[in-house]
Amino acid sequence: MNLLFLMNLQVGRGSNCEMPSHLVGAFVPVYVAAGDHEAALVQAVAQIQARGYEFLDLSDGVVHQLDPMKWQHHVVQAWPEFPNHFPSQAEVLAGLAAPEWVFFGPFAAYEAQRPS
């Protein structure tokens, strides 16, 4: 069975067409089922790139391991304004058995900074 990881990625527009044209990038939490921290990061980057985004950075420099049995608590604590965006406890536990389960949290997009 896989472990559950969270990493906060900074991504650029890349070739993705979903991001509105005035935005240049975003921060996105990525939840991954993987055997270890390194495999989780590789999988997160591969999945974000497969959607056309450019991987820029691991924004907080950490791959966090989460307790899948406390998933609902995590969602309530971290994302109280988006509870319906996230999978259920049962879906997360089922995802741990999948070879490449990845879930993207809300994207926090940003515009290019204007010169002063």
C-alpha positions in Angstrom: 0.0 0.0 0.0 1.2 3.5 -0.8 1.7 6.4 1.6 -0.1 9.8 1.2 2.0 12.8 0.4 1.3 16.5 -0.1 3.5 18.9 -1.9 2.9 22.6 -2.8 4.0 23.3 -6.3 4.6 26.5 -8.2 3.7 26.1 -11.8 4.0 28.3 -14.9 1.4 28.5 -17.7 3.4 26.2 -20.0 1.3 25.0 -22.9 -1.8 24.7 -20.7 -4.9 26.4 -22.3 -7.1 26.3 -19.2 -5.3 29.1 -17.4 -6.7 32.5 -18.4 -4.3 34.5 -20.6 -3.6 37.3 -18.1 -2.3 34.8 -15.6 1.3 33.5 -15.7 1.4 30.9 -13.0 -0.1 29.3 -9.9 0.5 27.6 -6.7 -1.2 24.3 -6.3 -1.3 21.7 -3.6 -0.8 18.2 -5.0 -1.8 15.0 -3.1 -0.1 11.8 -4.3 -0.2 8.2 -3.3 3.4 6.8 -3.6 5.9 4.6 -1.9 8.2 7.4 -0.7 8.7 11.1 -0.7 10.9 11.1 -3.9 8.5 9.0 -5.9 5.7 11.3 -4.8 7.5 14.4 -6.1 8.4 12.7 -9.4 4.7 11.7 -9.8 3.4 15.1 -8.9 5.7 16.8 -11.4 4.9 14.3 -14.2 1.2 14.8 -13.7 1.4 18.6 -13.7 3.5 18.5 -16.8 1.1 16.1 -18.5 -1.6 18.8 -18.1 0.6 21.3 -19.9 1.9 23.3 -16.9 5.6 24.1 -16.4 7.0 22.9 -13.1 8.8 25.9 -11.5 9.4 25.0 -7.8 8.5 23.0 -4.8 7.2 26.2 -3.2 7.8 25.4 0.5 10.7 23.0 -0.2 9.0 20.1 1.6 7.2 16.9 0.6 4.8 16.4 3.5 3.6 12.9 4.5 0.0 12.8 5.7 -1.9 10.3 7.8 -4.6 9.0 5.4 -6.8 8.1 8.3 -6.9 11.8 9.3 -7.9 13.0 5.8 -11.2 14.6 6.7 -9.5 16.4 9.5 -6.8 17.7 7.1 -9.5 19.0 4.7 -11.4 20.8 7.4 -8.2 22.4 8.9 -6.5 23.3 5.6 -9.4 23.9 3.2 -12.6 24.8 5.2 -13.8 26.9 2.3 -13.5 24.1 -0.3 -14.8 20.9 1.4 -16.7 19.7 -1.7 -13.6 20.1 -3.9 -11.8 17.2 -2.2 -12.3 13.5 -2.4 -13.9 11.6 0.5 -12.0 9.6 3.1 -13.1 6.4 1.3 -11.8 7.7 -2.0 -8.5 8.7 -0.6 -8.0 5.3 1.0 -9.0 3.6 -2.3 -6.5 5.9 -4.1 -3.7 4.6 -1.9 -4.0 1.2 -3.6 -3.9 2.8 -7.1 -0.5 2.9 -8.8 -0.6 6.6 -9.8 -3.3 8.3 -7.7 -2.9 12.1 -7.8 -5.3 14.8 -6.7 -4.9 18.6 -7.3 -6.2 21.0 -4.7 -7.4 24.5 -5.7 -5.0 26.5 -8.0 -4.1 29.9 -6.6 -3.1 31.7 -9.9 -1.2 35.0 -10.2 -0.5 37.6 -12.8 2.9 38.9 -14.0 4.3 41.6 -11.8 4.2 45.0 -13.4 7.4 47.1 -13.5 7.4 50.0 -11.0 
